[in-house]
Amino acid sequence: MTRTRPFASLPFSIALLLLAAFASPAIAQPNAAWRFTPADFSYSPGPADNPLKGLVPYQDPPADRFPYSMEFNYLPLAKLVTGPGQYDWQPMDAMLEDIASRGRQTVVRVFLEYPGRKNLIPQFLIDGGLKVHYYMNTNTAPHPPAAIETPDYEDPNLRKTMTDFIAAWGARYDGDPRLAYITAGLLGTWGEWHTYPKTELWASKQVQREILDAYVAAFPKTPVLLRYPAGPDDELYYDSTTYPFGYHDDSFAHSTLPTGRKQDDWYFWPKMLHAGLSQRWQTAPIGGEIRPEVWGCCFDKEPCTAASQSFDECRDVTHATWMMDTGLSRKKADADRYRRAIEAVQKMGYDLQVVDAAAKRQPDGSVKVQVTVENRGIAPFYHHGWTARLQIASDQKLIGELATDWSPRMIQPGARKTFEQTLDPTKLPAGQHQLRLQIPNPMPSGKPLRFANQAVDSHSGALTLGTFAVAG
């Protein structure tokens, strides 16, 4: 269904006025003839490295293995919080800047415990009496057991430190275009919100609620994802259904879909169904990590382990937008695996196709531009701060640009949205011109959104909407 959203008429930018004036001595007259010829809008899937979707390797992967638009890494809380209300943002800034230098955006998780690592808990908390449990964590497959340090999550000083940190983090970074997604972290092994098999060390529901409340207040723009979906009857987890968060499945394509076995009720989609969150993808993203046992081989024609689940089916059922993956970045895939992976990843998340465009002369002499976009993907585009630009080109050279408030956000799969903008053709030089549409990345070095159209410019993301002639 096409939905029309009215937009206020905006004047052309000063740059367009100046460029147009110098482009030709002949300027269009108010009643000059106007003819617009739409371009061909044939469909072609958007690229696997379209921004804010697809596979996500760890920070600084080999550059030639697989196309991607984001990188992931962890940061221990001890590196960021140096004392009560005291923060060192240099590690966060360094990570964001390093990843942005490669034109990518960041997925990040802050954590307190990790098998085999020490000094992750801020020392001032330990000095102040925080109890820490030291033991051998056996839930580390496919890696061997490793020593771990689990803090007492009920400690009031730790609880205040975590919620104060989230508030300060959001005040500094919410909406930062370098930051793609946050996985909530902080609690549990790897920040994955469990201390299995020592569930007696897990945080109480009250502590969980404090963390959720802190995140929802601190990050109204940057998407935050939780590890485990939970409704009001969940034994271990606080009811998260009333919060606006997405969810991340960190055992994707292995422990994602229902099996019918009671012992597998903890799998991601059974928990989403039980919590009544099967439609959450319509408003918040689904992400996660491909399970290590099926890295790389989850894209092969035949399953590589008895526990494998179809990547394509998991993607389509969950409406996943992004997944962390190491399999395709640590080892170069053969041609068949690479091809299958590209095709599978292109179908993740949004896939926005321009399906129609018109530019019609109005009785007052202005021109109304209408552009219709359809989402051919399986999820919306979720982010704030992305807006389209209309461009005027002549002889394939840009002569002007107009910012709009057209946003790709929240066009649901299968839905269409028509955008409108009024232009003043008297500011255009006479001659033949092209009308283009572009959605640049708000991070200057980032990849632009590329439409699912055969004719899109793969580098700039610009798509020619049509050509028009302006008589002098």
C-alpha positions in Angstrom: 0.0 0.0 0.0 1.4 3.4 -1.0 1.4 5.9 1.8 2.0 9.6 0.9 3.7 11.8 3.3 3.5 15.5 2.6 6.7 17.6 2.8 7.1 21.3 3.1 8.6 23.0 0.1 12.3 23.6 0.6 14.4 26.1 -1.4 17.3 24.9 -3.3 20.6 25.2 -1.5 22.9 28.2 -2.1 25.3 25.9 -3.9 22.6 24.9 -6.4 21.7 28.5 -7.1 25.3 29.5 -7.7 26.2 26.4 -9.7 23.0 26.8 -11.8 23.7 30.4 -12.5 27.2 29.7 -13.8 26.2 26.5 -15.6 24.4 28.3 -18.4 23.5 31.8 -19.3 20.0 30.6 -20.1 17.7 30.2 -17.0 14.3 28.5 -17.2 11.4 30.9 -17.4 8.4 30.5 -15.1 6.1 29.1 -17.8 8.8 27.2 -19.7 7.9 23.7 -20.9 8.7 20.8 -18.6 9.1 17.1 -19.6 10.2 14.4 -17.2 11.2 10.9 -18.4 11.4 8.3 -15.6 14.4 5.9 -15.5 14.3 2.1 -15.5 13.8 0.9 -11.9 14.5 -2.8 -12.5 15.3 -4.7 -9.3 18.6 -6.0 -8.3 19.4 -7.1 -4.7 21.3 -4.5 -2.7 24.9 -5.5 -1.9 26.0 -7.7 1.0 27.8 -4.8 2.5 25.0 -2.3 2.5 25.3 -0.3 5.8 24.1 -1.5 9.1 23.2 -5.0 7.9 24.9 -8.3 7.0 27.8 -10.2 8.5 30.0 -8.5 11.2 33.6 -9.7 11.7 35.7 -8.8 14.7 37.6 -5.6 14.6 40.2 -5.2 11.8 39.6 -8.4 9.8 41.5 -9.3 6.6 40.1 -6.9 3.9 39.7 -9.3 1.0 37.7 -12.1 2.6 34.0 -11.0 2.5 32.2 -7.7 2.0 30.9 -6.1 5.2 29.9 -2.7 6.6 30.4 -3.2 10.4 33.0 -4.6 12.8 32.5 -5.8 16.4 34.6 -5.8 19.5 34.3 -6.0 23.3 35.5 -3.5 25.9 35.9 -4.4 29.6 34.3 -2.1 32.0 37.5 -1.6 33.9 39.0 0.2 30.9 36.2 2.7 30.8 35.4 3.4 34.5 38.3 4.5 36.6 36.5 5.6 39.7 33.0 6.6 41.0 31.6 8.8 38.2 35.0 8.9 36.5 35.4 7.7 32.9 38.1 7.2 30.4 36.6 7.3 26.9 39.8 6.9 25.1 39.4 3.1 24.5 35.9 3.6 23.1 37.0 6.5 20.9 40.0 4.7 19.7 37.9 1.7 18.7 35.3 3.8 16.9 37.9 5.8 15.1 39.9 2.8 14.0 36.8 1.1 12.6 35.5 4.3 11.0 38.9 4.7 9.3 38.0 1.6 7.2 34.6 3.1 6.4 32.8 0.7 8.8 30.5 1.2 11.7 30.8 -0.4 15.1 28.9 -3.0 17.1 30.1 -3.0 20.7 29.6 -4.8 24.0 30.9 -3.8 27.4 31.5 -6.7 29.8 32.7 -7.7 33.3 33.7 -11.3 33.0 35.3 -13.4 30.3 36.8 -16.9 30.5 40.5 -16.8 30.5 40.8 -13.0 31.1 41.6 -11.0 34.2 41.3 -7.4 35.5 38.0 -6.8 33.8 36.2 -5.5 36.9 37.0 -1.9 38.0 39.6 -2.2 40.8 38.1 0.5 42.9 35.0 -1.7 43.3 37.1 -4.6 44.5 39.0 -2.3 46.9 35.7 -1.1 48.2 34.6 -4.7 49.2 33.0 -6.1 46.0 33.0 -9.9 46.3 34.4 -11.8 43.3 33.9 -15.5 42.7 36.9 -17.3 41.1 36.3 -20.6 39.5 36.8 -22.7 36.3 34.2 -22.0 33.7 33.3 -25.2 31.8 30.7 -23.7 29.5 33.3 -22.6 26.9 32.9 -25.1 24.0 34.4 -25.4 21.5 37.2 -24.0 23.5 38.7 -25.7 26.7 37.5 -24.6 30.2 39.1 -21.5 31.5 39.3 -19.5 34.8 36.8 -16.8 35.2 36.0 -14.0 37.7 32.3 -13.3 38.4 31.4 -10.3 40.5 28.6 -10.3 43.0 25.9 -8.6 40.9 23.9 -7.7 43.9 26.6 -5.4 45.3 25.1 -1.9 45.5 28.3 -0.1 44.5 28.6 -2.3 41.4 24.9 -1.7 40.5 25.3 2.1 40.8 28.5 1.9 38.8 26.8 0.1 35.9 23.8 2.3 35.7 25.8 5.5 36.1 28.1 4.2 33.3 25.2 3.6 31.0 23.9 7.1 31.5 27.3 8.6 30.9 27.9 6.4 27.8 24.5 7.4 26.3 25.1 11.1 27.1 28.3 11.0 25.1 27.6 8.5 22.3 23.8 8.1 21.7 23.2 8.7 18.0 26.9 8.8 17.2 26.9 7.7 13.5 30.1 5.6 14.1 28.1 3.4 16.5 25.8 0.9 14.7 24.4 -1.3 17.5 25.0 -1.9 21.2 24.5 -5.4 22.7 23.5 -4.7 26.3 26.3 -6.8 27.9 27.7 -5.9 31.4 26.0 -8.9 33.0 27.2 -12.5 32.8 29.8 -14.5 31.0 31.0 -12.6 27.9 28.3 -10.1 28.8 25.8 -12.6 27.4 23.4 -12.4 30.4 24.0 -15.8 31.9 26.5 -17.5 34.3 25.8 -21.0 33.2 26.4 -23.5 34.7 26.6 -21.5 38.0 23.2 -20.0 37.8 23.3 -19.2 41.5 25.7 -16.4 40.6 23.4 -14.8 38.1 22.0 -11.3 38.6 18.6 -10.9 40.2 15.6 -9.6 38.2 15.9 -6.3 40.1 19.5 -5.8 38.9 18.4 -6.7 35.4 15.6 -4.2 35.6 18.0 -1.5 36.7 20.2 -2.2 33.6 17.2 -2.2 31.3 15.9 1.1 32.7 19.3 2.7 32.4 19.6 1.7 28.7 16.2 2.8 27.7 16.8 6.2 29.2 20.3 6.6 27.8 19.9 5.4 24.3 16.8 6.6 22.6 18.5 6.6 19.2 21.2 4.0 19.0 19.6 0.5 18.9 20.3 -1.7 21.9 19.9 -5.5 21.7 19.3 -7.9 24.6 20.5 -11.5 24.6 17.5 -13.3 26.0 13.8 -12.6 25.3 11.7 -12.9 28.4 8.1 -12.4 29.4 6.5 -12.0 32.8 6.6 -15.7 33.6 10.3 -16.2 32.9 12.2 -17.8 35.9 15.6 -16.2 35.3 15.0 -13.0 33.4 13.1 -9.8 34.0 10.2 -9.1 31.7 11.7 -7.2 28.8 8.6 -7.2 26.6 7.6 -3.6 27.5 11.0 -2.2 26.5 11.8 -1.1 22.9 15.0 -3.3 22.6 16.0 -5.7 19.8 17.5 -9.1 20.6 20.6 -11.0 19.6 20.9 -14.7 19.1 24.5 -15.7 19.8 24.0 -19.3 18.7 22.6 -18.5 15.3 22.1 -21.4 12.8 22.7 -23.9 15.6 20.3 -23.2 18.5 17.8 -20.8 16.8 14.7 -22.6 15.7 12.3 -24.8 17.6 13.1 -28.5 17.7 10.1 -29.8 19.6 12.3 -31.1 22.4 11.7 -29.7 25.8 15.4 -29.4 26.5 15.7 -27.0 23.6 13.2 -24.5 24.9 16.1 -22.1 25.6 16.7 -21.8 21.9 16.3 -18.3 20.6 13.1 -18.5 18.6 11.2 -20.6 21.1 11.9 -18.0 23.8 10.8 -15.2 21.4 7.6 -17.0 20.8 7.0 -17.8 24.5 7.5 -14.1 25.4 5.2 -13.0 22.6 8.0 -11.2 20.8 7.7 -12.8 17.4 6.9 -9.4 15.8 9.5 -7.4 17.6 11.6 -7.2 14.4 9.1 -4.8 13.0 10.3 -2.1 15.4 13.7 -3.2 16.7 16.6 -5.2 15.1 17.4 -8.8 15.4 21.2 -9.6 15.4 23.6 -12.0 17.0 26.4 -14.3 16.2 26.7 -17.4 14.1 27.6 -20.3 16.4 31.3 -21.2 16.1 30.6 -24.8 15.3 29.0 -23.7 12.0 31.2 -20.8 11.1 31.6 -20.7 7.3 30.0 -24.1 6.6 26.5 -22.8 7.5 26.5 -21.4 4.0 27.3 -24.7 2.3 24.7 -26.8 0.5 25.0 -29.7 3.0 25.0 -29.2 6.8 28.4 -29.5 8.5 27.2 -30.8 11.9 24.2 -32.8 13.1 23.1 -29.7 15.1 23.2 -27.3 12.1 20.1 -25.4 11.3 19.5 -23.8 7.9 21.0 -20.3 7.8 18.3 -19.2 5.3 15.5 -20.6 7.4 16.9 -19.0 10.6 17.3 -15.7 8.8 13.8 -15.7 7.4 12.0 -16.8 10.6 13.8 -14.3 12.9 14.0 -11.5 10.3 17.7 -11.0 11.2 19.4 -7.9 10.1 23.0 -8.6 11.1 25.1 -11.5 12.5 28.6 -11.6 13.8 30.7 -14.1 11.9 34.3 -15.3 12.0 34.1 -18.1 9.6 34.3 -16.1 6.4 36.9 -13.6 7.7 39.4 -16.0 9.1 39.7 -18.2 6.0 39.0 -17.3 2.4 36.0 -19.2 1.2 35.9 -21.3 -2.0 33.9 -20.0 -4.9 30.7 -22.0 -4.1 30.6 -21.1 -0.4 31.4 -17.4 -1.2 28.6 -17.2 -3.8 26.0 -18.9 -1.5 27.1 -16.6 1.4 26.7 -13.5 -0.8 23.2 -14.6 -1.8 22.2 -15.4 1.8 23.5 -12.2 3.3 21.9 -10.0 0.7 18.6 -11.2 1.9 19.2 -10.1 5.5 17.6 -7.0 6.8 16.2 -4.2 4.6 16.4 -4.1 0.8 15.0 -0.8 -0.5 14.1 -0.5 -4.2 12.9 2.7 -5.9 9.9 1.5 -7.9 8.6 4.8 -9.3 9.4 8.4 -9.7 7.6 11.4 -11.2 8.2 15.1 -11.5 5.1 17.1 -12.5 4.6 20.7 -13.2 2.1 22.4 -10.9 -0.3 25.2 -11.7 1.9 27.7 -9.8 4.9 26.8 -11.9 6.6 24.7 -9.3 7.5 21.0 -9.8 6.3 18.3 -7.5 8.8 15.3 -7.2 7.4 12.0 -6.0 9.5 9.0 -5.3 8.1 5.6 -4.3 10.3 3.2 -2.4 9.5 -0.5 -1.6 11.2 -2.6 1.0 12.0 -6.0 -0.7 13.8 -7.2 2.4 12.8 -9.0 5.6 13.2 -6.2 8.1 13.0 -2.4 8.2 15.9 0.0 8.2 16.0 1.0 11.9 18.3 4.0 12.3 17.7 7.6 12.9 19.7 10.3 11.2 19.7 9.0 7.6 18.0 11.3 5.1 17.9 11.5 1.3 19.3 14.1 -1.0 17.9 15.1 -4.4 20.6 15.9 -6.9 20.6 17.6 -10.3 23.2 16.6 -12.8 23.9 17.8 -16.3 26.2 15.9 -18.7 26.8 13.5 -15.7 28.2 16.3 -13.6 26.5 17.4 -10.4 25.3 20.9 -10.6 23.2 21.1 -7.4 21.9 19.2 -4.4 18.8 19.6 -2.2 18.6 18.1 1.3 15.2 16.6 2.2 13.8 15.1 5.3 13.0 11.8 3.6 14.0 8.9 5.9 14.3 5.2 5.0 13.3 4.3 8.6 10.6 1.8 9.3 9.3 0.9 5.8 8.1 -2.6 6.6 8.8 -5.5 4.3 6.5 -5.6 1.3 5.3 -2.0 2.0 5.8 1.1 -0.2 6.2 4.7 0.9 5.9 7.7 -1.4 8.0 10.8 -0.7 7.2 14.2 -2.0 9.2 17.4 -2.5 8.5 20.6 -4.4 11.2 22.2 -6.5 11.4 25.6 -8.2 12.5 25.0 -11.8 13.1 28.7 -12.4 16.4 28.2 -10.5 17.6 25.6 -13.0 19.6 26.3 -16.1 18.0 25.5 -19.4 19.0 22.2 -21.0 18.9 18.4 -20.4 19.3 17.3 -16.8 19.2 14.1 -14.6 17.4 14.0 -11.3 19.1 11.7 -8.8 18.4 10.3 -5.4 21.1 9.5 -2.8 21.0 8.5 0.9 24.5 9.2 2.2 25.9 7.7 5.4 25.9 10.3 8.2 29.3 9.0 9.1 31.4 10.8 6.5 33.7 7.8 5.7 30.8 5.3 5.8 29.2 3.3 3.0 26.1 5.0 1.5 22.9 3.1 1.4 22.6 1.5 -2.0 19.2 0.9 -3.5 18.1 -2.4 -4.8 18.1 -1.2 -8.4 20.2 -2.4 -11.3 21.2 1.2 -12.2 22.4 2.4 -8.8 25.9 3.8 -8.6 27.7 1.2 -6.5 30.2 3.7 -5.2 28.2 6.8 -4.4 24.8 5.1 -3.9 23.2 7.7 -6.3 20.3 6.5 -8.4 19.1 8.4 -11.5 15.3 8.9 -11.1 14.8 10.2 -14.6 15.8 12.9 -17.1 14.1 16.2 -17.8 14.4 19.1 -20.3 14.1 22.7 -19.2 13.5 25.2 -22.0 15.0 28.6 -21.8 
